[in-house]
Amino acid sequence: MRKIFLAVATALAMFSCSQKEPVTVTITNPLSIDRNGEMVEISMAEITGKLQLPDTAQVIVLDENRLEVPYQITYDDMLIFPVSVKGGASVTYTIAEGTPQPVDVVACGRQYPERLDDVAWENDRAAYRAYGPALQEKGERAFGYDIWTKNVPEPVVEDRYDGDLNQGISYHIDHGNGMDCYAVGPTLGGGTAALFPDSTIVYPYCYKDCEVLDNGPLRFTTKLVYNPLVVKRDSNVIETRIISLDKGSQLNKTVVSFDNLQETTPVVTGIVLHKQNPTGYSFDANAGYIAYADSTENAANNNGVIYIGAVFPANIKGALPQMFSEKEQKERGGALGHVLSVSDYEPGSEYIYYWGSGWSKYGFEADTDWNKYLEEYAQKVRNPLVVHVP
């Protein structure tokens, strides 16, 4: 009780010290399902303009109970903060001049040159990795996203790398908060997008350039640029990805573009299928998601089941499994194939989707729980919260 009282008192004190008229933001939920801890974005320039503040001024965000809400200013000058609003309802938040309280870093990551240029990141729900140029130089074929399980809200990735590289503590073994037990290999891994001309996947290799744009406390964002791809007559197609992970979300928002592509080309998002659970995939093109439970071998080793999925804000043309031939299975580390979503990519546009994971030891006891999460997530991205700043 004392902690709550102090939070209210502090917020009210900062609010009363503000010399400018505060901004009241109304957020409306168009869906019948509740939205809890969902991140909203407001232009910081718009807020400072309405508050008549210099760009360097600080603000505080208060909810309807006058409790301070954590926020972050992103690389593209957006003020983001988590909101909770019941189905079909509206809530108001107040933004005023003031000094915010410190916020624990939840979403974070970095490039790891000491581990072959991995870029790895996490939030309070899961952790992820994309492979870099040093790995490609070694000749290792790893095209897709890697998934690390975790079952604690605090960051763990930095300690895992340090333990594995410097202390002989393998991150492939669960030491109490999760591990890396996901198999990527020369596949699309846990939700990578790829061009799909003539029903053939053009596999992206490891990224060429990496830039961290946001590094917490509430959002991690990285920009990855890839080496030229050969797509039919185009030999200089450059793929760029901007990947963002917010506190509380199981899924990464990913914006993909392909420079120098000359014609409309199919694009897929794929999740690799492993022999331990050949039929554990599901998809619903109309609802806008694909899913896979991976795998029974992990369960047998007491590693739990990793649930992987992708969600699409725009309608997709279809979803299907694409299985490898026996020859290709051997070339791709024994993987059986992918479950794929299929869309069209128009030159000069952006392909936006969400991908990520859950774990049977951290909130998802069965694939039905995971699929429900994906279905509702798809509804939310197709019906975003309505933010009104008067």
Sequence and secondary structure as in RCSB ss.txt:
>XXXX:A:sequence
MRKIFLAVATALAMFSCSQKEPVTVTITNPLSIDRNGEMVEISMAEITGKLQLPDTAQVIVLDENRLEVPYQITY
DDMLIFPVSVKGGASVTYTIAEGTPQPVDVVACGRQYPERLDDVAWENDRAAYRAYGPALQEKGERAFGYDIWTK
NVPEPVVEDRYDGDLNQGISYHIDHGNGMDCYAVGPTLGGGTAALFPDSTIVYPYCYKDCEVLDNGPLRFTTKLV
YNPLVVKRDSNVIETRIISLDKGSQLNKTVVSFDNLQETTPVVTGIVLHKQNPTGYSFDANAGYIAYADSTENAA
NNNGVIYIGAVFPANIKGALPQMFSEKEQKERGGALGHVLSVSDYEPGSEYIYYWGSGWSKYGFEADTDWNKYLE
EYAQKVRNPLVVHVP
>XXXX:A:secstr
 HHHHHHHHHHHHHHHH  S  EEEEEE  SSS EEEEEEEEEHHHHHHHHT  TT  EEEE TTS EE  EE T
TSEEEEEEEE TT EEEEEEEES        SEEEEEGGGTTEEEEE SS EEEE  HHHHHTT    SBEEE  
 SSS  HHHHHHHHHHS   TTS SSS       SSS BEEEEEE GGG  B   SEEEEEEEEE SSEEEEEEE
E  EEETTEEEEEEEEEEEEETT SEEEEEEEEET  S EEEEEEEEE TTSTT EEEETTTTEEEEEE HHHHH
TT   EEEEEE SS  SEEEEEE  HHHHHHTTT  EEEEEEEEE TT  EEEEEEEEETTTT  SHHHHHHHHH
HHHHHHHS  EEE  
